[in-house]
Amino acid sequence: MTGQDTAGTGIVGTPPVFAEIVGQPTAVAALVAAARHPVHAYLFRGSGSSTRAAAQAFAAALLCRAGGCGACAECRRVATGSHPDVVLVERSGPFLGIDEARRLVLLAQRRPLEASRQVLVVADVHLAARSVPALLKTVEEPPPATVFVLLAEDVPPELATVASRCVEVRFPPVALRTVVEWLVGRGVDHDRAVLVAEGCGGDLDRAKLLAADESYLGRVELWRSVPSRLDGSGSIAGELARSLLDATEQALVPLRDAHRAQLEALAEEAKELGERGVAGRKQIVDRQHREERRYRVDELRHGLGVLARAYRDRLADVVGSRATPDPVEAQRFETAVAHISAAAAALHHNPNELLLLESLLVRLGAVGT
């Protein structure tokens, strides 16, 4: 790519808007090629922040007259979420429902407001089982000036037909070694970088926040201590559940600080340009709130993963210390892990978090350790 003029724009090599997408060379190469001659629909498949960052970069490359320079007004507005021709459609509840599908239909039919095309980014498409017919019809019959970018962690069977109408671009989790190198390059101590990389799930946005989060290691230890603190009583389960949620709330502090800084920077930029306020401020704040909700769920899911590993480690210790493993005891640990997995799956449905954790810890206390 180094000697190639992308999109005939004068940009040689990978356009600057893709520079922040780390550890995804295959996906980036596919998007650079696609930006030259885009089709009507793409499916970005993978978890973590890579798909969202790539959707933003791809949208900028499609709207920027230079093919993704990263410096023009179009690129900057796409980056801040304030460009009127790049719209993010997100679920308001546990699923991407009929209301969101109807909004997508209306958006798809409108003409671009400023650019020659519009980009509609649809998040959490793997949770769109209830709106598949409307989604399929919209993607099958796209207006010529609309490009769809669907983001999905996976493709369940009911979405196979929708996926078949799109060009699929895969985003595997960023490799642990790449995350460590990326963090060290940002000034993070190597040992801490390793611990953060192990807990970020290949998500660089999460890795960046965890690296700045002084409470992270304490949260991990808190989750790991749960089995030894349960005694089968509801009072202890309730106390532990509240402690875990307090720790989860603390995890949001770095993200909220980053969001506050972003709004302050946008306000300062608007002031320098003589504008009365930040354009699209409400949309930006709404997007920040959704990001905080996603991060909170990710943090709870990660904590439950730490808890499951704690039970597996205890099982390994028990099995390793005995010549003949006790199948009944092994079943107890397996039951505990099953309860934890069910709780993690339930987070998709926006449950009452305190009740969810209290119920889980009561079950774990009954199973015993």
Secondary structure, DSSP 8 states (H G I E B T S, - for coil): -TT-EETTTTEESS-GGGTT-TT-HHHHHHHHHHHHS--SEEEEE-SSSHHHHHHHHHHHHHH-TTSS-SSSHHHHHHHHT--TTEEEE--SSSS--HHHHHHHHHHHHS--SSSSSEEEEE--GGG-GGGHHHHHHHHHS--TTEEEEEEES---GGGHHHHHTSEEEE-----HHHHHHHHHHTT--HHHHHHHHHHTTT-HHHHHHHHT-TTHHHHHHHHHHHHHH--S-HHHHHHHHHHHHHHHHHHTHHHHHHHHHHHHHHHHHHHHTT-SS-TTHHHHHHHHHHHHHHHHHHHHHHHHHHHHHHHHHHHHHHHHT-SS--HHHHHHHHHHHHHHHHHHHHGGG---HHHHHHHHHHHHHHH--
